[in-house]
Amino acid sequence: MLIAVASKDGKEINQHFGHAERFLIFDIENGDAKLVDERKVERYCSFDPEHPLRKHLLKGISDALSGCRAVVTAQMGEHPKGELEKLGVESFVISGPIKLTLVELAKIL
């Protein structure tokens, strides 16, 4: 199962969804989490007077996370969380070490 993570350092889940310019993609299998990809995205939190809710950016991020069962971030606003769920990406707000946290999360997904 693939899970996307917002992380500043690649070790901890420690980045706000809206500040992420990349998501680390981990494959969770047999009680282990392995980094398999890095997907660059346009940052959601950016000033755009033409599109104040930035729905177009959420679509792009959702497309970049294609194939992932979920996205895990340290923080996420309700609007992007709801919009991503409409696009089929389940969201979790959790902090902690990536591998341990993802292995535990996979047990309930």
TAFENRA-V684852 format. One record per backbone hydrogen bond with DSSP energy under -1.0 kcal/mol. CO is the residue of the C=O (numbers start at 0). NH is the residue of the N-H. If there is no record, write none. Layout:
co={CO | CO}
nh={NH | NH}
//
This chain:
co={0 | 1 | 2 | 3 | 4 | 5 | 10 | 11 | 14 | 15 | 16 | 17 | 20 | 22 | 23 | 24 | 24 | 25 | 26 | 28 | 31 | 33 | 36 | 38 | 43 | 47 | 50 | 53 | 54 | 55 | 56 | 57 | 58 | 59 | 60 | 62 | 64 | 69 | 70 | 71 | 72 | 74 | 76 | 77 | 78 | 79 | 80 | 81 | 82 | 83 | 84 | 89 | 91 | 95 | 96 | 97 | 98 | 99 | 100 | 101 | 104}
nh={27 | 68 | 25 | 71 | 23 | 14 | 97 | 13 | 73 | 18 | 19 | 44 | 40 | 38 | 4 | 35 | 36 | 2 | 33 | 31 | 28 | 26 | 24 | 22 | 45 | 50 | 53 | 57 | 58 | 59 | 60 | 61 | 62 | 63 | 64 | 65 | 67 | 3 | 91 | 5 | 93 | 16 | 80 | 81 | 82 | 83 | 84 | 85 | 86 | 88 | 87 | 70 | 72 | 12 | 100 | 101 | 102 | 103 | 104 | 105 | 107}
//
